[in-house]
Amino acid sequence: MAKKLYRSRQDRVIAGVCGGIAEHLDVDPVWVRVFTILITIMSVGFGILAYVLFWILVPENPVQKVKKR
């Protein structure tokens, strides 16, 4: 069964997009964040647009508890 992509409620800096992608791909979220920053720099802002679209379209993980800071 395929895993569904969710935004992370526990591993988030802004909206949990990179944390959710990292959980889905089973990689360290730092690598996803670095990749997002590189895409943003190299594509003159496309990474920001993609991040906002993922923020809007991808739901939060319903089973994760919100991490208290």
DOGU-670212 format. One line per field, with one value per atom (N, C-alpha, C): residue number from 0; atom name; x, y, z. Coordinates in steps of 0.1 Angstrom, whole numbers, padded with zeros to 4 digits. Layout:
resi <- NUM:...
name <- CA:...
c1 <- X:...
c2 <- Y:...
c3 <- Z:...
//
This chain:
resi <- 0:0:0:1:1:1:2:2:2:3:3:3:4:4:4:5:5:5:6:6:6:7:7:7:8:8:8:9:9:9:10:10:10:11:11:11:12:12:12:13:13:13:14:14:14:15:15:15:16:16:16:17:17:17:18:18:18:19:19:19:20:20:20:21:21:21:22:22:22:23:23:23:24:24:24:25:25:25:26:26:26:27:27:27:28:28:28:29:29:29:30:30:30:31:31:31:32:32:32:33:33:33:34:34:34:35:35:35:36:36:36:37:37:37:38:38:38:39:39:39:40:40:40:41:41:41:42:42:42:43:43:43:44:44:44:45:45:45:46:46:46:47:47:47:48:48:48:49:49:49:50:50:50:51:51:51:52:52:52:53:53:53:54:54:54:55:55:55:56:56:56:57:57:57:58:58:58:59:59:59:60:60:60:61:61:61:62:62:62:63:63:63:64:64:64:65:65:65:66:66:66:67:67:67:68:68:68
name <- N:CA:C:N:CA:C:N:CA:C:N:CA:C:N:CA:C:N:CA:C:N:CA:C:N:CA:C:N:CA:C:N:CA:C:N:CA:C:N:CA:C:N:CA:C:N:CA:C:N:CA:C:N:CA:C:N:CA:C:N:CA:C:N:CA:C:N:CA:C:N:CA:C:N:CA:C:N:CA:C:N:CA:C:N:CA:C:N:CA:C:N:CA:C:N:CA:C:N:CA:C:N:CA:C:N:CA:C:N:CA:C:N:CA:C:N:CA:C:N:CA:C:N:CA:C:N:CA:C:N:CA:C:N:CA:C:N:CA:C:N:CA:C:N:CA:C:N:CA:C:N:CA:C:N:CA:C:N:CA:C:N:CA:C:N:CA:C:N:CA:C:N:CA:C:N:CA:C:N:CA:C:N:CA:C:N:CA:C:N:CA:C:N:CA:C:N:CA:C:N:CA:C:N:CA:C:N:CA:C:N:CA:C:N:CA:C:N:CA:C:N:CA:C:N:CA:C:N:CA:C:N:CA:C:N:CA:C:N:CA:C
c1 <- 0008:0000:0009:0005:0013:0011:0022:0021:0015:0006:0001:0010:0011:0019:0011:0016:0010:0021:0016:0025:0028:0040:0043:0038:0033:0029:0040:0050:0061:0074:0077:0090:0087:0084:0081:0089:0092:0099:0088:0082:0071:0058:0056:0043:0043:0055:0056:0057:0059:0060:0072:0084:0096:0097:0092:0092:0083:0072:0063:0068:0075:0081:0093:0100:0111:0105:0094:0088:0083:0077:0072:0083:0095:0106:0116:0113:0122:0136:0138:0151:0151:0163:0165:0159:0151:0144:0154:0166:0176:0179:0180:0183:0172:0159:0148:0148:0151:0152:0163:0175:0186:0182:0176:0172:0162:0152:0142:0149:0159:0166:0173:0180:0188:0179:0167:0158:0153:0150:0145:0156:0168:0179:0181:0182:0185:0174:0161:0150:0144:0150:0146:0132:0130:0118:0108:0110:0101:0099:0109:0108:0098:0097:0088:0074:0071:0058:0054:0063:0061:0058:0065:0063:0049:0045:0032:0021:0022:0013:0011:0023:0022:0015:0018:0012:-0003:-0008:-0022:-0029:-0022:-0028:-0026:-0015:-0012:-0018:-0026:-0032:-0022:-0024:-0016:-0018:-0008:-0010:-0020:-0031:-0041:-0038:-0028:-0024:-0013:-0006:0005:0000:0006:0003:0011:0006:0013:0024:0036:0048:0048:0048:0049:0063:0065:0078:0082
c2 <- -0012:0000:0013:0022:0034:0044:0050:0060:0073:0079:0092:0103:0114:0125:0135:0138:0147:0157:0169:0179:0174:0176:0171:0181:0176:0184:0185:0176:0175:0181:0178:0183:0195:0206:0218:0230:0238:0251:0262:0260:0270:0263:0254:0248:0233:0227:0212:0206:0214:0208:0200:0205:0198:0186:0188:0176:0165:0169:0159:0151:0159:0152:0143:0147:0139:0126:0127:0115:0106:0112:0104:0096:0103:0097:0090:0091:0084:0089:0103:0109:0120:0125:0135:0148:0155:0167:0179:0178:0188:0188:0176:0175:0180:0178:0183:0199:0204:0219:0225:0218:0223:0223:0212:0210:0221:0224:0235:0248:0251:0264:0265:0254:0254:0256:0249:0251:0265:0271:0285:0295:0293:0302:0300:0287:0284:0287:0287:0290:0303:0312:0326:0326:0318:0318:0307:0298:0287:0279:0277:0269:0275:0288:0295:0292:0293:0290:0276:0266:0252:0250:0256:0254:0259:0271:0276:0267:0262:0253:0240:0234:0223:0226:0238:0242:0242:0247:0248:0234:0226:0214:0201:0201:0189:0190:0181:0182:0178:0183:0179:0165:0159:0145:0144:0137:0136:0128:0119:0110:0115:0125:0131:0141:0140:0150:0163:0174:0187:0187:0190:0191:0204:0204:0216:0221:0234:0240:0245
c3 <- 0000:0000:0000:-0008:-0009:0002:0007:0018:0012:0019:0015:0020:0012:0016:0025:0036:0046:0050:0054:0060:0075:0079:0093:0103:0114:0126:0136:0135:0145:0140:0128:0122:0112:0118:0110:0114:0103:0106:0102:0091:0087:0087:0078:0076:0077:0078:0078:0064:0054:0040:0039:0042:0040:0049:0062:0071:0066:0060:0055:0043:0034:0023:0027:0037:0043:0049:0057:0062:0051:0041:0030:0022:0020:0013:0022:0036:0046:0045:0044:0044:0055:0058:0068:0063:0071:0066:0063:0068:0065:0050:0044:0030:0021:0026:0018:0019:0030:0032:0024:0024:0016:0001:-0004:-0018:-0021:-0012:-0015:-0016:-0007:-0008:-0021:-0025:-0038:-0050:-0050:-0061:-0061:-0050:-0049:-0055:-0051:-0056:-0071:-0076:-0089:-0099:-0094:-0103:-0101:-0095:-0092:-0086:-0075:-0067:-0069:-0079:-0081:-0068:-0061:-0048:-0039:-0038:-0029:-0034:-0047:-0052:-0050:-0052:-0050:-0035:-0026:-0012:-0008:-0013:-0010:-0015:-0027:-0033:-0025:-0021:-0012:0001:0007:0019:0018:0007:0004:0001:-0007:-0013:-0004:0004:0011:0025:0030:0043:0054:0066:0078:0081:0087:0091:0103:0101:0111:0123:0122:0133:0142:0137:0145:0156:0167:0178:0175:0178:0177:0187:0182:0191:0198:0211:0219:0220:0219:0219:0233
//
